[in-house]
């Protein structure tokens, strides 16, 4: 049914291909055909690195539990988007080869094999490594069989009062069709027998997501913190839900559905209304993965496979408990000794007031010099947030323009824009309501902004606005209008700024200010796009601009001049950029790639990439900044911004990079790269076959340096030396 609809709608089919991030054909016949790594398998390798942190006994215990939860959450999204995209292409006949030229069916088979291995390893890491360590720390995740009779009596009372009233058992029989199973919901399958008729029936009980996943057990006087999974508690009270029936079998299962959004903007009179309809449709996307407890009986499994229309390959047998993203709850325990040592972000030295008791003046600080802030080592609240708060309150500020991709619902950023509008300032917000899985939140606060008088624009048709830019127009005392600009690598989100590593430039540079203003005019109105000087802007110029600079380094190396390329991104996939880097390597240019997630580039291949090194660093903070540095034959160029090296970023998003001109900032970036790529720094190294090897100890067995800890110490030292 769905495939017929898609095949009959060319626009929808084209949009489907577009969202899947198609490979860019390369015409460079001098390079080998097998020069790329499979992007999907590379993503699974990234999640394996997350899992390795959970397995590492040197990582604080509750952080290990947190990494287990992150792994589970990451894999859910991978299935909901990437695997769903592959399956949709296969079902609709749009089986375009992947970035390595393989058929989607082949890749899907490899994904299934690796995902099964990783999920089994993930479950084993909890059962054999993290759970025993939690037990030793007096944090116990119990099962019903662990409980003494007195415990069971107290838990029964807790169940009756707090859980039983919200449960809804659903029978399946001729009068009750098989119920709809929502995506990512945890469920109990129950087979019961009527003792009067001997008839066996099936029922489903949904585990309520609004209740704590791990129910804290009453204090038994031992001083231990004890929990029991909610589904285990429910499954041992099924007699209360099905009185008079004989419980034959009960098992856990969890379904993942395709939850990506397909939106034809050209046909939408109202983007928000169309998106709201799509979000409703998302709940009914086709199934793509079924997780079941490993003791499920064949009769129940056959029923689920038949009713959910899912294949054996898509079934994942795992030991209970399923869905270890629930471990996020345990990480909130107040056990500081089991977590990373607390780090309080400092205020960037340049933004500190001149006198100890004076109020900070962000505008005065920016007028003195460009300010480069490094989050979360340096505070978002006392830099970017303070910049916008001061702009909202300053009577000399006439206008504020800002892009918003993801932010928190109670964001002080949104409140600052509302306050500015209510104070009579011109306020423009370019809101990207299509930010995946944040759509509903973005719709809510976009409407809140509109009600306050903010001019809200939803970007350009067919393009997501991913750029991180803010412009404040201020009238100085001499009557001159000046542009105060912020360009960042991360979202305007105070919550994620505490765990996402990002950079932001605050500048009063007139060239930057005018170019950003021109870009805002293009996003909100009608304008003929022109080239920029201090900015590289996607989709028209960013890829071309980066490749031009890579080619300049290549030419310099061939002439015997100094040449070097350093790139830090979340993902390195774009074939045109990768091929340019291969040519640079062949010319003798040293190329350092620092990537958090996917990397389709093969390093260290003789005659192709022997001058390219690829490293990955994962830790307490999520490495999120994007940095591009070029030696420039003694005149270095350093760029920061929002763009990853992916087709969607370079072709279908508004992205912005800004060039850093302050020599201190350029040196800071070079030093950061030198630290990240050092053999003395703990990291993962990528080899030419796509395997990542963790390097955490040196030749003597001593631990290698943690880069994020090193940056913390350096930022704190700068503050102390002021």
RAQUI-V942414 format. One record per residue. OMEGA is omega in degrees with one decimal (NA if undefined). NEAR is the number of other C-alpha atoms within 10 Angstrom. Layout:
# RAQUI-V942414
omega:OMEGA near:NEAR
omega:OMEGA near:NEAR
This chain:
# RAQUI-V942414
omega:-178.3 near:5
omega:-177.7 near:10
omega:178.2 near:15
omega:-179.6 near:10
omega:-177.3 near:12
omega:-177.7 near:18
omega:178.0 near:14
omega:-176.6 near:10
omega:-176.6 near:11
omega:-179.1 near:11
omega:-179.9 near:13
omega:177.5 near:16
omega:178.3 near:18
omega:178.7 near:13
omega:180.0 near:15
omega:177.3 near:20
omega:-177.4 near:17
omega:-178.1 near:15
omega:-174.9 near:18
omega:172.7 near:17
omega:-173.9 near:20
omega:176.0 near:16
omega:176.8 near:18
omega:-178.8 near:12
omega:179.0 near:9
omega:-177.9 near:11
omega:-178.1 near:9
omega:-177.0 near:12
omega:-179.3 near:7
omega:-177.5 near:8
omega:-177.2 near:14
omega:-177.5 near:10
omega:-175.5 near:11
omega:-172.7 near:9
omega:-179.7 near:20
omega:171.5 near:23
omega:179.8 near:19
omega:-174.2 near:20
omega:-178.2 near:21
omega:179.1 near:21
omega:176.5 near:20
omega:177.3 near:20
omega:178.4 near:21
omega:176.2 near:20
omega:175.5 near:20
omega:-178.7 near:22
omega:174.0 near:21
omega:177.5 near:20
omega:175.3 near:23
omega:-179.6 near:22
omega:179.5 near:23
omega:175.0 near:18
omega:177.6 near:21
omega:-178.8 near:28
omega:-172.4 near:23
omega:-179.0 near:14
omega:178.9 near:13
omega:176.5 near:10
omega:179.5 near:18
omega:-166.9 near:18
omega:-178.5 near:24
omega:173.4 near:25
omega:175.8 near:19
omega:175.5 near:28
omega:178.7 near:28
omega:178.5 near:25
omega:173.2 near:27
omega:179.2 near:28
omega:178.9 near:25
omega:177.8 near:21
omega:-178.1 near:24
omega:-179.9 near:24
omega:176.8 near:16
omega:-176.1 near:18
omega:175.0 near:19
omega:-177.7 near:19
omega:177.6 near:18
omega:179.2 near:17
omega:-176.0 near:22
omega:-175.2 near:23
omega:-172.6 near:20
omega:179.5 near:19
omega:177.7 near:23
omega:178.7 near:24
omega:177.4 near:21
omega:-177.7 near:22
omega:-179.3 near:19
omega:179.2 near:20
omega:179.1 near:20
omega:-176.7 near:17
omega:-176.4 near:14
omega:179.8 near:15
omega:179.4 near:12
omega:-171.6 near:16
omega:177.0 near:17
omega:-179.9 near:16
omega:179.2 near:15
omega:-175.9 near:19
omega:176.9 near:21
omega:174.7 near:16
omega:-178.2 near:13
omega:177.0 near:13
omega:179.7 near:15
omega:179.3 near:20
omega:178.1 near:15
omega:-179.1 near:12
omega:179.7 near:20
omega:178.1 near:18
omega:178.0 near:12
omega:177.8 near:14
omega:-179.2 near:17
omega:-179.2 near:18
omega:-177.6 near:12
omega:-179.8 near:16
omega:176.0 near:18
omega:179.4 near:18
omega:-176.9 near:12
omega:179.1 near:19
omega:176.5 near:20
omega:178.5 near:15
omega:178.4 near:16
omega:178.7 near:22
omega:179.5 near:21
omega:179.0 near:16
omega:176.9 near:20
omega:-172.8 near:21
omega:-171.3 near:15
omega:-175.1 near:11
omega:-172.0 near:16
omega:-179.1 near:22
omega:176.1 near:19
omega:178.0 near:15
omega:175.5 near:17
omega:177.6 near:18
omega:179.9 near:15
omega:179.1 near:10
omega:179.8 near:14
omega:170.4 near:14
omega:-170.0 near:18
omega:169.2 near:19
omega:-172.1 near:20
omega:165.8 near:19
omega:-177.6 near:14
omega:-178.2 near:15
omega:178.8 near:10
omega:-169.2 near:11
omega:173.5 near:14
omega:-176.8 near:10
omega:179.7 near:10
omega:176.7 near:10
omega:-176.4 near:15
omega:177.7 near:17
omega:-179.8 near:12
omega:-179.2 near:13
omega:178.2 near:20
omega:177.9 near:17
omega:178.5 near:11
omega:179.4 near:15
omega:-176.5 near:17
omega:-174.4 near:12
omega:-167.8 near:11
omega:-172.9 near:10
omega:-176.4 near:17
omega:-175.8 near:16
omega:-175.8 near:9
omega:-179.8 near:12
omega:-178.3 near:13
omega:177.7 near:13
omega:-179.2 near:17
omega:179.3 near:17
omega:174.5 near:20
omega:178.4 near:15
omega:-178.1 near:11
omega:179.5 near:7
omega:-178.6 near:7
omega:-179.0 near:10
omega:-179.9 near:11
omega:-173.6 near:18
omega:174.3 near:13
omega:179.3 near:10
omega:-176.7 near:19
omega:-178.7 near:18
omega:176.8 near:23
omega:175.6 near:18
omega:176.4 near:15
omega:-172.7 near:22
omega:171.0 near:21
omega:170.1 near:23
omega:-176.1 near:22
omega:172.3 near:23
omega:-176.5 near:21
omega:177.9 near:22
omega:175.5 near:17
omega:-175.9 near:14
omega:-179.5 near:11
omega:-175.5 near:8
omega:-176.2 near:7
omega:-179.4 near:11
omega:179.6 near:9
omega:-178.7 near:14
omega:177.7 near:16
omega:175.4 near:19
omega:177.7 near:19
omega:175.3 near:22
omega:177.4 near:22
omega:176.6 near:21
omega:-172.8 near:23
omega:-177.3 near:17
omega:-178.6 near:11
omega:177.1 near:7
omega:177.9 near:12
omega:-179.2 near:12
omega:176.3 near:23
omega:-175.4 near:20
omega:-179.7 near:20
omega:-178.5 near:17
omega:178.2 near:20
omega:179.6 near:13
omega:179.1 near:12
omega:177.9 near:12
omega:-177.7 near:6
omega:-176.5 near:8
omega:179.8 near:9
omega:171.2 near:14
omega:-172.4 near:18
omega:178.8 near:19
omega:169.3 near:18
omega:178.1 near:20
omega:-177.2 near:20
omega:-177.6 near:20
omega:177.6 near:23
omega:178.6 near:21
omega:-179.8 near:19
omega:-175.2 near:21
omega:177.8 near:20
omega:172.1 near:14
omega:-178.1 near:14
omega:177.5 near:19
omega:177.8 near:14
omega:-178.4 near:12
omega:-178.3 near:15
omega:-175.8 near:16
omega:178.4 near:9
omega:-179.9 near:13
omega:177.1 near:19
omega:-179.3 near:16
omega:-178.8 near:17
omega:-177.1 near:12
omega:168.8 near:18
omega:-175.7 near:23
omega:177.4 near:22
omega:169.2 near:27
omega:-175.3 near:29
omega:-175.8 near:21
omega:171.8 near:19
omega:179.8 near:23
omega:170.2 near:25
omega:-177.9 near:24
omega:175.4 near:24
omega:-176.8 near:22
omega:173.0 near:20
omega:-174.3 near:16
omega:175.1 near:19
omega:-174.4 near:16
omega:-176.6 near:16
omega:-177.0 near:10
omega:-172.5 near:10
omega:174.6 near:12
omega:178.2 near:9
omega:-178.5 near:10
omega:-178.6 near:17
omega:-179.5 near:19
omega:178.7 near:12
omega:-178.9 near:15
omega:178.6 near:22
omega:176.7 near:15
omega:179.7 near:12
omega:178.8 near:16
omega:175.4 near:18
omega:179.5 near:11
omega:-177.6 near:14
omega:-178.6 near:18
omega:-175.7 near:16
omega:178.5 near:15
omega:-177.6 near:18
omega:179.1 near:20
omega:177.9 near:22
omega:177.2 near:23
omega:175.9 near:26
omega:175.4 near:24
omega:-179.7 near:21
omega:173.7 near:26
omega:-169.9 near:19
omega:178.0 near:15
omega:-177.5 near:14
omega:-178.6 near:17
omega:-176.6 near:12
omega:-178.2 near:9
omega:179.7 near:10
omega:-179.3 near:17
omega:178.7 near:18
omega:178.5 near:12
omega:-178.9 near:13
omega:-179.9 near:17
omega:-178.6 near:15
omega:-174.8 near:11
omega:-178.6 near:13
omega:179.4 near:18
omega:-177.0 near:11
omega:-176.4 near:16
omega:177.4 near:13
omega:-179.3 near:11
omega:-176.4 near:14
omega:178.8 near:16
omega:-179.8 near:19
omega:177.7 near:21
omega:-175.7 near:18
omega:174.5 near:23
omega:176.5 near:16
omega:3.0 near:20
omega:172.3 near:19
omega:175.4 near:22
omega:-179.8 near:20
omega:170.3 near:20
omega:175.5 near:19
omega:178.6 near:21
omega:173.9 near:21
omega:-179.1 near:19
omega:-177.7 near:14
omega:-177.7 near:17
omega:177.4 near:19
omega:179.2 near:11
omega:179.5 near:13
omega:178.2 near:9
omega:-174.2 near:11
omega:179.4 near:12
omega:-179.4 near:10
omega:-179.1 near:17
omega:172.4 near:18
omega:176.9 near:13
omega:-177.2 near:9
omega:176.1 near:7
omega:178.4 near:12
omega:179.7 near:13
omega:178.2 near:19
omega:172.7 near:21
omega:177.9 near:19
omega:-174.2 near:22
omega:-176.7 near:17
omega:-177.2 near:19
omega:178.0 near:19
omega:177.3 near:20
omega:-178.0 near:15
omega:178.2 near:12
omega:-175.1 near:8
omega:-175.8 near:8
omega:-177.8 near:7
omega:175.2 near:9
omega:178.5 near:10
omega:176.5 near:17
omega:-174.9 near:15
omega:-178.1 near:24
omega:178.8 near:18
omega:179.6 near:11
omega:-178.9 near:20
omega:178.7 near:21
omega:-179.5 near:15
omega:-175.2 near:11
omega:171.0 near:14
omega:-179.9 near:19
omega:176.9 near:23
omega:-178.6 near:24
omega:-176.3 near:24
omega:-179.8 near:24
omega:-3.1 near:26
omega:179.0 near:23
omega:173.5 near:28
omega:-167.2 near:25
omega:170.6 near:21
omega:-176.3 near:28
omega:-176.7 near:23
omega:177.5 near:18
omega:-175.6 near:24
omega:179.9 near:23
omega:178.6 near:19
omega:177.4 near:20
omega:-178.9 near:24
omega:175.7 near:26
omega:-179.3 near:21
omega:178.3 near:18
omega:-179.4 near:27
omega:-175.5 near:27
omega:-173.5 near:14
omega:-179.7 near:14
omega:179.8 near:14
omega:176.4 near:16
omega:-177.7 near:21
omega:-174.6 near:19
omega:174.2 near:20
omega:177.3 near:25
omega:-174.5 near:22
omega:170.4 near:24
omega:178.5 near:25
omega:-179.7 near:25
omega:173.8 near:24
omega:171.7 near:23
omega:-178.0 near:20
omega:-177.1 near:17
omega:179.4 near:13
omega:-169.9 near:12
omega:171.6 near:15
omega:176.0 near:19
omega:177.7 near:24
omega:179.2 near:22
omega:178.8 near:18
omega:178.6 near:20
omega:177.3 near:27
omega:179.2 near:21
omega:179.3 near:21
omega:179.3 near:28
omega:179.9 near:22
omega:176.8 near:15
omega:175.5 near:14
omega:178.8 near:14
omega:172.3 near:23
omega:-177.9 near:18
omega:178.4 near:23
omega:175.2 near:24
omega:173.1 near:24
omega:-172.3 near:24
omega:176.1 near:24
omega:-177.3 near:25
omega:-178.9 near:27
omega:176.7 near:23
omega:-168.9 near:17
omega:178.6 near:14
omega:172.7 near:15
omega:-171.8 near:15
omega:-175.0 near:19
omega:177.1 near:17
omega:-177.5 near:15
omega:176.2 near:23
omega:-176.2 near:18
omega:-176.1 near:12
omega:172.6 near:20
omega:178.2 near:24
omega:176.9 near:13
omega:177.6 near:16
omega:-179.2 near:22
omega:-179.5 near:16
omega:-178.8 near:12
omega:179.1 near:15
omega:175.5 near:19
omega:174.2 near:25
omega:-177.1 near:17
omega:178.8 near:20
omega:-175.9 near:18
omega:173.0 near:21
omega:-175.3 near:24
omega:179.4 near:17
omega:176.8 near:11
omega:-178.8 near:14
omega:170.6 near:20
omega:176.8 near:21
omega:-175.1 near:26
omega:-178.2 near:27
omega:-180.0 near:28
omega:-175.3 near:24
omega:174.8 near:29
omega:-178.8 near:26
omega:177.5 near:27
omega:178.7 near:25
omega:-174.2 near:20
omega:175.7 near:21
omega:-178.7 near:16
omega:-175.3 near:11
omega:178.7 near:8
omega:178.5 near:6
omega:-179.1 near:9
omega:174.0 near:8
omega:179.4 near:14
omega:179.0 near:18
omega:171.5 near:22
omega:-168.6 near:26
omega:168.7 near:28
omega:173.3 near:24
omega:-174.1 near:25
omega:176.1 near:28
omega:-176.0 near:27
omega:-175.2 near:25
omega:175.9 near:21
omega:-174.6 near:26
omega:-177.2 near:23
omega:-177.8 near:19
omega:-178.9 near:15
omega:179.1 near:19
omega:178.6 near:22
omega:-178.7 near:21
omega:177.3 near:16
omega:175.4 near:20
omega:-177.2 near:22
omega:173.5 near:28
omega:173.9 near:23
omega:178.1 near:24
omega:172.1 near:24
omega:-173.9 near:25
omega:173.0 near:23
omega:179.1 near:23
omega:-173.5 near:17
omega:-179.4 near:13
omega:178.3 near:14
omega:-177.9 near:23
omega:-179.1 near:22
omega:-179.8 near:17
omega:177.8 near:17
omega:177.5 near:25
omega:178.3 near:20
omega:178.6 near:16
omega:177.5 near:21
omega:178.7 near:22
omega:177.8 near:15
omega:-178.2 near:16
omega:-173.9 near:18
omega:-176.3 near:17
omega:178.0 near:11
omega:179.6 near:8
omega:175.1 near:12
omega:-174.3 near:7
omega:176.5 near:11
omega:178.8 near:12
omega:179.5 near:11
omega:-180.0 near:16
omega:-178.0 near:11
omega:-179.0 near:18
omega:163.5 near:24
omega:-172.0 near:24
omega:172.7 near:25
omega:11.4 near:24
omega:-170.2 near:19
omega:-166.8 near:18
omega:-167.0 near:18
omega:179.6 near:21
omega:179.9 near:22
omega:-177.7 near:17
omega:179.6 near:15
omega:179.9 near:18
omega:176.8 near:17
omega:-179.2 near:14
omega:174.7 near:19
omega:179.7 near:27
omega:176.0 near:17
omega:177.0 near:18
omega:177.9 near:28
omega:179.7 near:26
omega:179.5 near:17
omega:179.8 near:21
omega:179.6 near:21
omega:178.1 near:16
omega:180.0 near:11
omega:179.5 near:11
omega:179.0 near:15
omega:-180.0 near:15
omega:177.8 near:26
omega:177.1 near:22
omega:175.0 near:23
omega:-177.8 near:22
omega:174.4 near:21
omega:-178.8 near:26
omega:172.0 near:25
omega:-177.8 near:21
omega:177.2 near:21
omega:-173.8 near:24
omega:-170.5 near:25
omega:-174.4 near:25
omega:-178.1 near:21
omega:178.2 near:20
omega:180.0 near:19
omega:179.9 near:20
omega:177.4 near:21
omega:178.0 near:19
omega:175.5 near:27
omega:-179.6 near:28
omega:177.3 near:20
omega:178.6 near:29
omega:179.7 near:25
omega:177.3 near:20
omega:178.3 near:22
omega:179.6 near:22
omega:171.9 near:28
omega:-177.1 near:22
omega:176.0 near:24
omega:177.5 near:22
omega:179.2 near:24
omega:-172.0 near:28
omega:177.6 near:26
omega:-170.2 near:23
omega:-173.1 near:22
omega:171.4 near:25
omega:178.5 near:33
omega:179.4 near:23
omega:176.3 near:28
omega:178.1 near:23
omega:170.3 near:27
omega:177.9 near:18
omega:179.8 near:15
omega:179.6 near:10
omega:-179.1 near:13
omega:-170.3 near:22
omega:-177.2 near:26
omega:178.0 near:19
omega:-178.7 near:21
omega:172.9 near:24
omega:177.3 near:20
omega:179.6 near:24
omega:174.7 near:23
omega:179.4 near:27
omega:174.9 near:23
omega:-179.6 near:20
omega:-175.7 near:17
omega:178.1 near:16
omega:178.7 near:18
omega:-180.0 near:18
omega:-169.0 near:22
omega:-175.5 near:22
omega:175.2 near:25
omega:-175.2 near:26
omega:179.3 near:25
omega:-179.6 near:20
omega:-179.5 near:25
omega:-175.6 near:23
omega:174.1 near:22
omega:178.8 near:19
omega:178.4 near:16
omega:176.3 near:10
omega:-170.6 near:8
omega:171.9 near:16
omega:177.5 near:18
omega:-178.9 near:25
omega:171.6 near:22
omega:177.6 near:27
omega:-167.0 near:29
omega:-166.0 near:27
omega:166.4 near:29
omega:-179.0 near:22
omega:178.3 near:23
omega:-177.1 near:22
omega:-177.2 near:23
omega:179.6 near:20
omega:-172.9 near:24
omega:-175.9 near:21
omega:-171.0 near:18
omega:177.1 near:21
omega:167.5 near:22
omega:180.0 near:25
omega:-179.4 near:28
omega:166.0 near:27
omega:176.2 near:26
omega:179.4 near:23
omega:176.2 near:20
omega:-177.5 near:21
omega:179.5 near:14
omega:-177.3 near:13
omega:179.1 near:12
omega:179.5 near:11
omega:177.7 near:17
omega:179.1 near:18
omega:178.4 near:13
omega:179.7 near:12
omega:178.5 near:20
omega:179.4 near:17
omega:179.5 near:12
omega:178.6 near:14
omega:-179.2 near:19
omega:178.2 near:14
omega:-176.8 near:18
omega:-175.0 near:24
omega:-176.9 near:23
omega:175.9 near:15
omega:178.6 near:14
omega:-178.4 near:17
omega:177.3 near:22
omega:-179.5 near:25
omega:172.2 near:27
omega:179.3 near:21
omega:178.9 near:19
omega:175.7 near:21
omega:-172.1 near:17
omega:-180.0 near:19
omega:178.9 near:12
omega:179.5 near:19
omega:177.6 near:12
omega:179.0 near:20
omega:-178.8 near:14
omega:175.1 near:16
omega:-177.5 near:15
omega:177.7 near:17
omega:179.7 near:15
omega:-177.6 near:14
omega:-179.5 near:7
omega:-177.2 near:6
omega:178.6 near:8
omega:-179.4 near:9
omega:175.0 near:15
omega:-176.3 near:17
omega:173.3 near:19
omega:-173.7 near:18
omega:-178.4 near:21
omega:174.3 near:19
omega:-179.5 near:13
omega:178.7 near:13
omega:177.0 near:15
omega:-178.5 near:17
omega:-178.0 near:12
omega:179.6 near:13
omega:178.3 near:18
omega:179.2 near:19
omega:177.4 near:11
omega:-179.2 near:12
omega:-178.0 near:14
omega:-176.1 near:9
omega:-178.1 near:7
omega:NA near:8
